[in-house]
Amino acid sequence: MRLASHGADVAINDLNAESAEKTAQEVRALGRKSLTLPADISKTSEIDRIFDVLVKNFNRLDILVNNAGISMYRPILECSEEDYDRHMDIMTKATFWCMKRAAPIMMKQKWGRIVNLGSYVAQLNCTTKNFGPYCAAKFGIIGLTQVAAQEFAPHILVNAVGPGDVATEMMEIEWVQEGEMRGMPAADVKELYRKRLLLEKFETPDDIAKVVAFLCSPLADQITGSHIVAGGGLPYTVK
């Protein structure tokens, strides 16, 4: 919605077709063209399919935002192979494959912007215990961002945005999971998270979207290979 408000036509991928269509209708209400691309992007065959549909309908691709993600609060010793693979497939592998499909289109145009979703935990000394697969996947995305920035230059800028604690359904689930493990109400866990923020409030999805829009704008024409952390002052912990 943020990109559409700045004049972009938007193709929307979601695992949930109804959710994608709801967003597409909101984009169209702004007077922009929108296309829904429901697919499970943990599968490269699905990524290939949606890019084929995208090119057929739009004829070009200016911006790619790799935003799909999952999260699970669980110690490494309790993680299954499936837990690990799901994090890597949905985030790291999908980011890799979407960039691989988008880059040739952008190179032919001699213009493109790729923004990957990193995380504040994808920094040295900022990892969080009980998020092993998540941290591994996000560090992988930052590595891919830095490599792609070198390989796709000079016409394609590749950057990452690292959210902190964003008020989403996924975070609410994490607080429940952590509360169960620590024997405390999810509301108390949520308040502990809020108190560690220098700005004293959780981010919204649009706070992250604004950084994405900035990286796709002329204001960021000299930024590539960067991981911009928009975390409200993270990482800080309650004393």
N, C-alpha and C positions, 0 to 999 in steps of 0.2 A: 504493500500500500504506500509506503514511503517513496519507493522508486516510481510508482505510478503517479504520485502527486507531483513528481518532478518531470513528468512527461514520458515515462517509459511505458511501452507495451510489455506485458508480462506473461510469460509461460510459467505455469505453476505445477510443480510436481508434489504429490502427496501420496502416501500409502492409502489414505482414505479419499475416495473419489468425491464423496459428498462435501468434505471439508475443502477440497481443492475448488470445487464448483462454487461454493459459497464465497470464497475469496475472489474468484474470477468475476463473479457478479458485482462485487464491491469495486473491483478495478474498472469494470465496464461503466459503472455509475459515474466514474470520474472522467469518462469520455475516452478511455484508453482501450486498446484491443487486448484481449486476454484469452489464453488457451490453457486448458487443463490437461495435464499429463500424468494421470494416476499410474503409479508403478512402484515396485519394490526395488529400490536402487542398491540393495545389497547384492543384486544379481546383475552382472555385466550385460547379459543379454537384454534385460529390461532397460538399462541405460542406453544401449545401442538403439533400441526401438524408439524411445522417446526423443532421442536426438534426431532420428530420421523424420519423425513427425514434426518436430520443431523446425527443422530446415525447410521442409515442404511448405509449412504454413507461414513462416516469417521471412525466409530467404536470406536472413542474416542473423548474427548473434553478437551483441555488443557487450553484454554483462552476464557473467555467471556467478551466482551466489550458492556456494555449497553449504547448506544449512541443516541438513538432516542429522539427527543425533538421538542417542539414547543414553541413559545413565542408570547405574545400579550401585547401591551402597552395600558392599560385601567384601570381607577380607579375602586376600589372595588365596589362603588355604581352603576357603569354602567356594571358590569359583570353579565352575566346570569349563570344559573346553568350549562348549556351546556359548557360555557367557562371554568368554574372551573373543571367540570368532564373531559373534553378533556385533560387538563394539567395533572391531576392526573392519568388518564388512560394510556396516552401515555408515561409518564415518571415514576411516582412512582409505579403504579400497574404493569406495564410491567417489570420494574426492579425487583420487588418482584417476579413475576412469572417466569421470565427467570432464576433468581438465584435458585429458587425452583426446576426447571427442570435440571439445570446444576450441582448443588451440588452433587446429588447422583452419577452421572457419575464420577466426579472428586474424590469423596471420595473413590470410588471403585479403582481408579487408584492410590490413595494416592498422588495425585499432581494436583494442579490447581491454576489458577490465575483469579480473577474476578476484573474488573475495571469498576466502574460506573461513569457516567458523572454528577458531581455536578455543582457548580457554585461559583464564588466569592461572590454572593449575599447570599449564604447559610452559612453565618457566622453571629455571633452576631454583631449588629450595622452596618451591611453592606447591609441590605436589601434596595431595591430601590422602591420608590413610583410608583404606576401605574403598578406594576408587582406582584400583590397579588397572583393570582393562580400559577404563575411561581415560586415565592419565596416559597410558601407552598409546591409545588411539589419537589423542590430542597432540602429544609430542610428535607423533608421526605426521600429522597434518601440518605442523609448523615446519618440519623438515621438508616435506613436499612443496610447501609454499616457497621456501627459500631456493630450492632447486629449480622449480618451475619459473621463478622470477628471472633466473639466469638464462635458462634455456629459451624462454619465450620473448626475451627482450629483442629489440627495443620497442616494439609496437604494442605489446601486451604487458600491462602492469598486474602483478600478482601479489596480493597482500592477505593478511589474516586479521580478524577481529577476535579478541579474547574477552568474552563476557565474564562477569563475576556472578553474583547472586541475583538472578533475574526472576521476577515473580511470574512463574509459569506453572502449569499443571505438573510438569516433570519435576520441578523443585519441590512442590508439595508432596509428591510421592517419596522423594529422597528424605524429606523431613520425617515422614511417617516411618520409613525404613530405619533411619538412624535412631528415632525415638524408641522403636521396638528393641533395637540392639542395646541401647543405653538405659532402658527402663524408665523413660520419661515421656511426657506427652509431646506430640509433634509440635504443638503450639510453643512449648518451651524451647524446643530445638530451634524453631524458626526465629524466636526472639534472640537466642544466642548468635545466630547468623547475622541478624540485623545489627546487633550491638558492635560487631567487629568491623562494620563499615564506617569509614571516616565521614561519609556523607549522610549516615544514619538512616538511610532508606534504601529499599530494594530497587533495582533497576526495573524498567519495563521493556518489553520487546522493542518498542519504538526507540528507546535510548540506544539500543544496539543498531537498529535500522538507520539511525541518523549517522552513525560512524560508517556504516556500509555506503550510504549515499555520498558521504564526504569522499571516500576512497574512489568512488566512481565519477567524481566531479572534476572539473579543471583545477580546483583548489589543491588536488593531490597529484598533479601531473609529474611530480618528481619523487613520488613515494612508491617503492616497489621492494618486495622481499621483506616487508615489515610485519610485525605482529603487534597491533595496537590493542593494549589491554584497556577495556572500558569496564572497570570493576568497582567503581565507587570508592577507590582507595585501598582495595585488597592488595596483598594479603596482610591483614592484621587480626590478632586474636584477642579475646577477652582475657584480661589479667586474672 
